[in-house]
Amino acid sequence: MGIEIERKFLVAGDGWRAAAQRVECMAQGYLNDAASVESGRQRCSVRVRIIGEAAFLNIKSRELGAVRQEFEYPIPADEGRALLDLCVGGRVEKRRHYVEHAGHLWEVDEFLGDNAGLVVAEIELDDPDQAFEKPDWLGREVTDQRRYYNLALAERPYSQWTQQEKA
């Protein structure tokens, strides 16, 4: 069983761009909806993700916060594209930038399409209380805010948020 320990932050400024080592374009969708997961009718989200010519099926438990169960499996690209067409809600499209800082790899997601304007940074840790150095381009933490989860962004994209929600 896989356990993901991940913290999510908003990004303040473009200081991370110069340090980005590589970038990947991603498209993803969900085979179940956020309401089913949030209500407890389903205990996980099921995601299909396409990265270039590779495809993956990903299952995450529904816990809110930094620690969740996560399972990911490579699947044939043609099957991934077919599954993506079966997804509910909208697609989440983004460019993922990989940035090293103080011995940790940060994934900075620059969202596109209906989620354009949203940029978040994630760090995976070995322990929920693990210390790490925060880069100066890091904004406030949003790990415990469900609306920043990709599942939620597929159904209610950033372009539909109020100014108060974006603040």
trRosetta pair geometry for C-beta under 8 A, 3 or more apart (Angstrom, degrees):
i j d omega theta_ij theta_ji phi_ij phi_ji
1 69 6.1 -46 178 -142 108 110
1 71 7.5 -65 -144 -75 58 100
2 69 6.6 109 80 -169 63 63
2 70 4.8 -68 107 77 115 70
2 71 5.5 154 30 -85 115 51
2 72 7.3 -29 36 8 167 81
3 67 6.6 -8 -176 -162 104 88
3 68 7.5 162 -155 87 60 32
3 69 6.2 -47 -101 -105 59 52
3 70 7.0 99 -147 23 12 83
4 60 7.1 -39 27 -125 139 105
4 67 7.3 162 85 -147 54 40
4 68 5.3 -14 59 65 99 81
4 69 7.5 85 14 176 84 7
4 70 4.0 42 -23 -3 119 136
4 124 6.7 -75 -160 -129 80 107
5 66 5.6 32 -162 148 67 97
5 67 5.3 -7 -103 -97 78 75
5 124 6.4 103 76 -164 65 66
5 125 4.6 -77 113 68 113 82
5 126 6.8 38 55 152 140 2
5 127 6.7 -33 157 -118 172 1
5 128 5.6 -126 -148 -73 122 63
5 130 7.8 95 128 12 139 121
6 66 6.0 -169 64 -157 40 69
6 68 7.8 -40 28 27 102 100
6 122 5.4 4 -175 -174 110 112
6 123 7.0 163 -150 80 63 39
6 124 5.1 -30 -94 -98 83 68
6 125 7.3 170 -88 14 30 78
6 143 7.6 174 111 -128 66 106
7 66 5.2 -12 -76 -115 73 115
7 122 6.9 163 81 -150 42 62
7 123 5.5 -10 56 56 90 89
7 125 6.8 33 -4 -11 102 121
7 141 6.5 -41 179 -140 107 113
7 143 4.8 -53 -144 -78 65 133
8 120 5.6 3 -172 175 99 126
8 121 7.4 155 -155 81 52 44
8 122 5.0 -20 -100 -98 73 85
8 141 7.1 108 82 -161 52 68
8 142 5.3 -62 107 74 100 80
8 143 4.8 142 36 -87 81 61
8 148 6.0 165 128 124 143 135
9 120 6.6 153 78 -162 40 75
9 121 5.0 -21 65 62 95 92
9 122 7.6 171 21 -81 70 38
9 123 7.9 20 3 -1 110 99
9 138 5.1 9 131 -164 154 97
9 139 5.8 158 165 64 95 64
9 140 6.7 -179 -152 97 82 26
9 141 5.2 -49 -98 -101 81 53
9 142 6.5 133 -121 15 26 81
9 143 7.8 -11 -58 -42 57 82
10 119 7.3 82 -165 84 64 68
10 120 6.1 -56 -104 -107 41 71
10 121 7.8 35 131 18 9 83
10 139 3.7 -47 89 78 91 129
10 140 5.5 20 31 52 111 70
10 142 5.9 77 -36 -17 84 124
11 16 6.5 -70 -149 5 128 138
11 108 6.3 62 -80 -144 145 108
11 119 4.3 -59 41 115 127 107
11 120 6.5 -165 -18 -109 94 18
11 121 5.2 103 -75 -24 98 104
11 137 6.0 4 -163 148 86 95
11 138 6.9 -58 -118 -118 55 39
11 139 5.7 148 -152 2 0 107
12 137 5.9 -168 68 -172 69 49
12 138 6.7 18 21 104 97 15
12 139 3.9 127 -39 -71 96 93
13 16 8.0 132 99 -1 76 80
13 137 5.1 -114 73 -133 98 87
14 17 4.9 -7 174 -7 90 123
14 137 7.3 -89 87 -137 9 132
15 18 7.2 -51 -173 24 45 103
15 19 7.7 21 144 2 67 113
15 135 7.2 -172 104 152 121 114
15 136 6.1 -36 99 85 168 94
15 137 3.6 -155 58 -71 109 121
16 19 5.8 -76 -161 49 48 105
16 20 6.5 68 145 -53 79 90
16 97 6.9 121 134 106 113 137
16 99 5.1 -50 -167 -95 101 165
16 106 7.3 -93 -140 97 130 139
16 108 5.3 133 135 -69 151 162
16 121 7.1 -166 -88 -89 163 131
16 135 6.8 92 -87 116 92 153
16 137 4.7 -149 -37 90 88 158
17 20 5.8 -34 -156 -5 36 117
17 97 7.3 -60 -115 -160 53 165
19 99 4.9 69 107 -147 104 100
19 100 6.9 -128 168 53 108 63
19 101 6.9 52 150 -70 156 92
20 23 6.2 28 161 -60 132 94
20 97 4.0 -53 -127 -173 129 114
20 98 6.5 104 -157 60 72 46
20 99 5.3 -53 -93 -78 57 88
20 108 7.0 -91 -96 44 109 127
21 98 5.1 -53 53 92 98 97
21 99 6.9 163 -2 -97 83 35
21 100 6.4 47 -31 -8 129 98
22 97 7.6 173 90 -148 38 52
22 98 5.2 9 55 37 80 115
23 95 5.4 4 -176 178 115 104
23 96 6.7 158 -155 80 60 46
23 97 5.0 -21 -100 -97 89 68
23 98 7.4 -158 -79 9 40 76
24 51 5.3 9 166 -160 130 107
24 52 6.7 -77 -153 -30 98 99
24 95 7.3 161 78 -157 36 58
24 96 5.0 -13 58 57 88 100
24 98 8.0 47 -2 -26 97 104
25 51 7.4 153 81 -145 49 58
25 52 7.1 108 57 -64 84 62
25 93 7.6 -2 -175 -171 89 89
25 94 7.7 175 -150 94 52 38
25 95 5.6 -31 -98 -102 64 72
25 96 8.0 179 -88 17 16 75
26 49 6.0 -17 -164 -167 109 102
26 50 6.8 151 -155 78 56 55
26 51 5.2 -20 -101 -94 84 79
26 92 7.9 -5 114 109 100 85
26 93 7.0 173 91 -149 58 47
26 94 5.4 -10 60 62 100 80
26 95 7.6 161 17 -98 79 23
26 96 5.8 40 -9 -14 124 111
27 49 7.4 157 83 -154 43 54
27 50 4.8 -5 59 54 91 106
27 84 6.8 46 121 -145 109 147
27 91 5.6 -5 -169 179 93 127
27 92 7.4 154 -156 80 45 49
27 93 5.1 -10 -104 -102 76 83
28 47 5.5 10 -178 -177 119 109
28 48 6.3 172 -150 87 68 51
28 49 4.1 -16 -98 -102 109 75
28 50 7.1 -173 -75 19 58 64
28 84 7.6 -118 -141 -118 28 105
28 91 6.8 144 72 -162 33 76
28 92 5.1 -22 65 61 88 97
28 93 7.9 167 21 -80 63 41
28 150 6.6 10 89 167 133 140
28 154 7.8 -90 106 -82 83 122
29 47 7.2 162 86 -150 30 67
29 48 5.6 -8 60 55 78 97
29 84 5.1 117 25 -148 123 69
29 87 3.0 104 138 116 127 176
29 88 7.7 150 171 45 104 37
29 89 7.0 172 -155 76 88 89
29 90 7.5 -129 -115 125 97 29
29 91 5.0 -55 -71 -106 101 70
29 92 7.1 164 -80 14 48 76
29 154 6.2 123 -136 -138 58 136
30 33 7.0 128 107 -91 124 32
30 34 7.8 76 88 -51 164 69
30 45 5.8 -54 -136 -172 122 101
30 46 6.5 113 -161 74 72 57
30 47 5.5 -39 -97 -97 71 66
30 48 7.6 -177 -88 16 22 75
30 87 5.5 102 55 -156 34 108
30 88 6.2 -51 89 56 84 80
30 89 6.0 20 48 41 105 125
30 150 8.0 154 -52 120 114 91
30 151 5.5 74 -75 -125 155 80
30 154 5.4 155 6 69 112 168
31 46 4.3 -42 49 95 110 114
31 47 7.6 -152 4 -81 82 19
31 48 6.7 85 -41 -22 97 102
31 83 7.0 -45 -76 -177 114 101
31 86 6.6 18 -116 109 88 103
31 87 5.9 -82 -76 -110 48 68
31 88 7.1 79 -164 6 20 90
32 36 5.3 -94 174 68 108 138
32 37 6.5 114 117 -46 119 97
32 42 5.4 -77 177 80 156 174
32 45 6.3 -147 64 -137 106 54
32 46 5.4 82 3 29 102 97
32 88 6.9 -3 -165 31 11 128
33 36 5.2 98 64 5 78 101
33 37 7.4 -151 101 -1 44 89
33 88 4.9 -65 -69 107 90 143
33 89 6.2 139 -118 -38 82 110
33 155 6.4 85 -157 -85 88 135
34 37 5.7 -62 -152 41 37 108
34 38 5.8 30 157 -17 74 112
34 45 7.9 2 -98 -102 58 116
34 89 7.4 72 -11 -70 96 148
34 151 5.0 139 -91 142 92 100
34 152 5.3 89 -115 -93 150 58
34 154 7.5 163 -40 62 109 95
34 155 4.9 -111 6 9 124 149
34 156 7.9 -69 31 5 157 96
35 38 5.9 -57 -136 42 28 107
35 39 5.9 23 164 -16 65 113
35 155 7.9 163 -23 -148 83 168
36 39 6.2 -58 -140 39 23 106
36 41 4.6 -80 -156 71 74 113
36 42 4.3 38 141 10 105 113
37 40 8.0 41 173 -66 28 23
37 41 7.8 -72 -59 56 20 75
37 42 5.3 -49 -84 78 58 99
37 43 7.6 108 -137 -128 69 7
37 44 7.1 -77 -120 104 106 11
37 45 5.4 -5 -89 -70 152 82
37 62 4.9 -177 -175 -113 95 122
37 151 6.5 -13 36 159 156 156
38 62 7.6 -170 -80 -166 34 126
38 146 7.2 72 -101 -170 115 156
40 43 7.0 21 -156 -85 58 71
40 62 7.6 -179 -103 92 53 160
42 45 7.8 99 118 -80 122 41
42 62 7.4 135 107 -56 69 136
43 61 6.4 -22 150 -145 85 76
43 62 5.4 -123 -170 4 45 118
44 59 5.2 26 157 -177 140 91
44 60 6.0 163 -159 81 88 37
44 61 5.2 -53 -99 -102 89 38
44 62 5.9 -126 -87 -37 32 83
44 69 7.7 -62 -106 79 117 107
45 59 7.2 172 82 -149 49 47
45 60 5.2 -4 50 56 94 93
45 62 6.9 118 -25 -88 80 76
45 151 4.7 -102 -122 -84 151 139
46 57 7.3 -11 -172 -172 87 91
46 58 7.5 157 -157 83 41 51
46 59 5.5 -8 -105 -102 70 80
47 57 7.4 154 83 -160 53 44
47 58 4.3 -18 64 64 103 101
47 59 7.6 -173 22 -74 74 33
47 60 7.3 21 -1 2 115 103
47 150 7.2 43 -111 100 142 129
47 151 7.5 -108 -75 -78 108 87
48 55 7.0 -9 -173 -170 88 102
48 56 7.5 160 -156 83 45 50
48 57 6.1 -20 -101 -104 67 65
48 58 7.8 -179 -78 21 20 80
48 80 5.7 161 -173 -156 106 74
48 83 4.4 178 -101 112 154 116
48 84 5.0 -143 107 -75 133 69
48 87 6.2 -130 34 -66 117 120
49 55 7.0 161 86 -154 50 55
49 56 4.9 -12 60 59 97 97
49 58 6.1 25 -2 -3 116 122
49 80 7.6 -48 75 -160 33 124
50 54 7.3 153 -157 84 52 48
50 55 5.2 -20 -102 -101 70 81
50 77 7.2 79 -131 -146 99 83
50 80 5.4 138 -84 137 88 127
50 81 6.6 55 -86 -78 140 70
50 84 6.3 -28 -25 -60 119 147
51 54 5.0 -18 68 67 87 100
51 55 7.8 171 24 -84 66 32
51 56 7.3 17 5 0 106 111
53 77 5.4 -38 177 -97 65 155
54 74 6.7 -59 -169 -136 101 104
54 77 6.5 -95 -118 -84 16 100
54 80 8.0 66 144 -3 37 168
55 74 7.1 105 80 -162 56 62
55 75 5.0 -60 104 72 104 85
55 76 6.7 6 50 103 124 26
55 77 4.7 149 -12 -111 112 47
55 79 6.8 -180 93 74 152 74
55 80 2.3 -124 -155 -45 150 159
55 81 7.0 -105 -86 -29 143 62
55 83 7.8 128 178 41 134 118
56 72 5.5 2 -180 -173 125 99
56 73 6.6 150 -158 76 72 40
56 74 5.7 -47 -99 -101 76 46
56 75 6.5 141 -117 14 21 85
56 80 7.1 39 14 -112 29 131
57 72 7.2 164 83 -152 47 51
57 73 4.9 -14 58 61 94 97
57 75 5.2 62 -18 -26 101 130
57 80 7.7 -142 -54 -105 75 86
57 83 7.3 -33 -92 126 100 172
58 70 6.9 -14 -170 -167 96 92
58 71 7.1 161 -154 85 49 53
58 72 4.6 -6 -106 -105 84 85
58 73 7.7 -175 -75 23 44 63
59 69 8.0 -20 115 116 88 95
59 70 7.2 159 85 -153 54 45
59 71 4.6 -2 55 56 100 101
59 72 7.7 -166 24 -72 62 46
60 68 5.3 35 -173 137 96 136
60 69 6.9 157 -154 85 47 59
60 70 5.0 -5 -104 -104 80 80
60 71 7.9 -165 -70 25 43 63
61 68 4.8 -167 59 -167 90 89
61 69 4.0 69 -16 41 121 95
61 70 7.5 -101 8 -59 78 51
62 68 7.8 157 32 -135 9 120
63 67 6.7 -28 104 89 145 67
63 68 5.0 -171 54 -100 103 85
63 69 7.9 98 10 7 115 74
64 144 5.9 66 156 -147 103 69
64 146 6.2 -59 -116 -72 113 96
65 68 7.6 152 74 -49 70 88
65 143 6.3 39 -151 142 42 105
65 144 5.6 11 -93 -97 63 84
66 125 7.5 -3 174 38 126 120
66 128 5.3 129 90 -128 133 94
66 143 5.3 -4 -70 -176 81 141
67 128 5.6 -52 -48 -75 115 119
75 79 5.1 -98 153 86 112 120
75 80 5.3 142 85 -62 108 90
75 83 7.6 31 102 3 156 144
76 79 4.5 80 68 11 92 107
76 80 6.9 -157 94 -11 45 86
77 80 5.3 -52 -147 34 35 116
77 81 6.5 34 156 -18 67 101
78 81 5.8 -50 -148 35 33 110
78 82 6.5 34 151 -18 63 106
79 82 5.5 -53 -146 38 35 113
79 83 6.2 35 154 -18 67 105
80 83 5.8 -55 -145 38 29 109
80 84 6.3 37 153 -26 63 104
81 84 5.5 -48 -148 29 32 117
81 85 6.9 35 152 -20 60 100
82 85 5.9 -54 -160 30 34 112
82 86 7.1 28 145 -16 63 106
83 86 5.5 -59 -156 35 42 112
83 87 7.1 64 147 -47 66 87
84 87 5.7 -27 -160 -9 40 119
84 91 7.1 39 -175 -107 105 116
87 91 7.1 99 79 -85 142 73
87 154 7.6 -85 157 -171 125 140
88 154 7.9 90 97 134 64 124
88 155 7.9 10 125 -88 91 97
89 154 4.0 79 124 135 135 97
89 155 4.2 -73 -122 -80 128 68
90 113 7.8 -171 159 132 127 137
90 114 6.1 -6 144 35 163 146
90 154 5.2 -169 64 -169 66 59
90 155 7.1 169 19 -83 83 23
90 157 6.2 -32 60 -47 149 117
91 113 7.2 35 86 66 90 172
91 154 6.9 -9 -121 -132 9 93
92 111 7.1 -62 -168 -135 87 105
92 113 8.0 -165 -144 57 31 128
92 115 6.4 22 -138 -2 79 149
92 150 5.1 -113 21 -162 177 98
92 153 5.4 73 -105 102 121 113
92 154 5.2 -76 -39 -78 101 82
93 111 7.2 104 83 -163 55 64
93 112 4.3 -57 104 67 102 109
93 113 4.8 87 42 -4 116 124
93 115 7.5 169 52 40 64 109
94 109 4.8 6 169 -169 147 95
94 110 6.1 150 -165 74 85 44
94 111 4.7 -44 -99 -104 100 50
94 112 5.9 -178 -93 5 37 85
94 115 7.3 -40 -75 86 97 130
95 109 7.5 151 76 -154 44 50
95 110 4.7 -15 60 61 95 103
95 112 6.9 81 -16 -38 84 113
96 107 5.5 -17 -166 -169 107 99
96 108 7.2 142 -160 72 52 46
96 109 5.4 -21 -102 -98 73 72
96 110 7.8 -171 -80 22 26 71
97 107 7.4 142 71 -162 47 47
97 108 4.3 -24 63 64 101 102
97 109 7.8 -167 21 -73 73 25
97 110 6.6 47 -11 -10 110 108
98 105 6.2 -19 -165 -167 94 104
98 106 7.5 148 -159 78 44 53
98 107 6.3 -20 -101 -104 64 64
98 108 7.8 -163 -71 21 17 80
99 105 7.4 136 73 -161 42 54
99 106 4.5 -26 70 65 95 103
99 107 7.8 173 24 -84 79 18
99 108 5.6 36 -1 -12 124 116
99 121 7.7 -47 46 -134 129 117
99 135 7.8 -34 132 -32 131 165
100 103 7.8 36 -173 -73 93 7
100 104 7.3 156 -153 80 57 37
100 105 5.9 -33 -96 -100 66 62
100 106 7.5 177 -88 18 15 80
101 104 6.0 -26 70 63 71 85
101 106 5.8 13 17 -10 112 121
101 133 6.8 -130 138 89 96 101
101 135 4.6 -59 -158 -66 162 117
102 132 7.0 135 95 -174 121 75
102 133 3.8 -23 96 52 173 129
102 135 7.6 -167 2 -69 110 78
103 133 7.9 89 36 23 92 111
104 123 5.6 18 160 -147 134 119
104 132 5.4 24 -37 -148 156 126
104 133 7.6 179 13 46 120 77
105 123 7.5 150 83 -132 49 73
105 124 7.6 -6 73 37 94 94
106 121 5.1 -6 -178 -170 118 109
106 122 7.0 146 -161 70 66 40
106 123 5.5 -40 -105 -81 72 87
106 135 7.2 -66 -31 -1 159 133
107 121 7.0 152 79 -156 45 56
107 122 4.8 -18 61 59 98 95
107 123 7.7 173 19 -78 74 38
107 124 8.0 41 -1 -17 114 95
108 119 6.6 9 179 -178 94 97
108 120 7.4 -179 -151 94 53 37
108 121 4.7 -20 -100 -100 75 84
109 119 6.9 176 88 -150 54 51
109 120 5.3 -4 54 60 101 82
109 121 7.6 -179 17 -85 69 33
109 122 7.1 31 -9 -3 108 106
110 119 5.1 -4 -106 -110 66 95
111 115 3.6 -71 159 116 138 109
111 116 6.1 -145 108 -84 82 29
111 117 7.3 -37 72 47 103 44
111 118 4.4 11 30 68 133 96
111 119 7.0 -145 10 -77 80 46
111 120 7.9 41 -28 9 106 91
111 153 7.2 -109 -126 -175 148 149
111 158 6.5 117 93 3 152 141
112 115 6.8 37 58 65 28 85
112 116 5.6 18 -149 -80 31 87
113 116 6.2 168 55 -35 22 93
113 157 7.5 -89 113 -143 92 152
114 157 3.5 38 129 130 111 171
114 158 7.0 148 135 43 66 72
114 159 4.8 -102 -169 15 69 126
114 160 7.6 9 176 -18 111 92
115 118 5.1 -59 171 34 87 124
115 153 5.3 33 -97 -174 136 121
115 157 4.8 -116 -66 -158 74 99
115 158 4.3 90 -140 12 61 111
115 159 6.9 -108 -79 -17 28 85
116 158 7.3 -156 50 74 34 125
116 159 7.1 36 43 -63 78 106
117 158 6.0 -165 68 128 98 136
117 159 7.6 115 27 -78 124 70
118 153 7.6 -140 74 -123 164 134
118 158 4.3 -146 -34 -87 127 160
120 142 7.0 -86 -127 53 121 128
120 148 6.3 121 -90 -170 153 118
121 137 7.9 109 -39 106 152 96
121 138 6.1 -95 57 -113 145 86
123 132 6.2 -170 149 106 158 171
125 128 6.9 126 89 -94 132 23
125 130 4.3 -178 -171 48 123 134
125 132 6.9 -120 -98 -35 113 130
126 130 5.7 101 52 -68 76 150
127 130 4.3 123 61 -46 86 96
134 138 4.7 -106 -176 53 98 148
135 138 5.1 116 63 -23 74 101
141 144 7.9 47 132 12 100 85
142 145 4.4 -58 -169 36 83 121
142 148 4.5 80 135 -11 129 163
145 148 5.1 64 92 4 98 109
146 149 5.5 -36 -164 5 54 118
146 152 5.6 123 146 -52 79 148
147 152 5.0 -137 -135 135 36 150
147 153 7.7 92 170 -64 58 70
147 156 7.2 -60 -141 85 92 118
147 161 7.4 99 170 -102 138 121
147 165 6.8 -88 137 -169 168 118
148 152 7.1 35 35 61 17 129
148 153 7.4 16 -159 -49 27 110
149 152 4.7 87 64 8 85 103
149 153 7.1 -158 93 -6 42 88
150 153 5.3 -55 -142 40 38 113
150 154 6.4 48 155 -30 67 97
151 154 5.9 -49 -156 22 29 114
151 155 7.3 8 153 -2 59 106
152 155 6.2 -69 -156 44 36 100
152 156 6.1 -36 172 47 75 94
153 156 7.2 -80 -120 73 25 54
153 157 5.7 55 -173 -114 69 56
153 158 6.5 0 -135 -34 101 82
154 157 7.6 23 -120 -71 9 80
156 160 5.4 -106 -170 75 76 133
156 161 7.5 99 146 -66 99 74
157 160 5.6 96 65 7 66 99
158 161 5.5 -36 -158 2 45 120
158 166 7.4 84 -167 -99 89 103
161 165 4.0 -123 -172 88 105 129
161 166 5.2 125 113 -53 127 88
162 165 4.7 101 52 4 75 100
162 166 7.1 -146 95 -2 43 88
163 166 5.7 -60 -149 41 34 110
163 167 6.4 46 151 -37 66 101
164 167 5.7 -46 -149 16 32 117
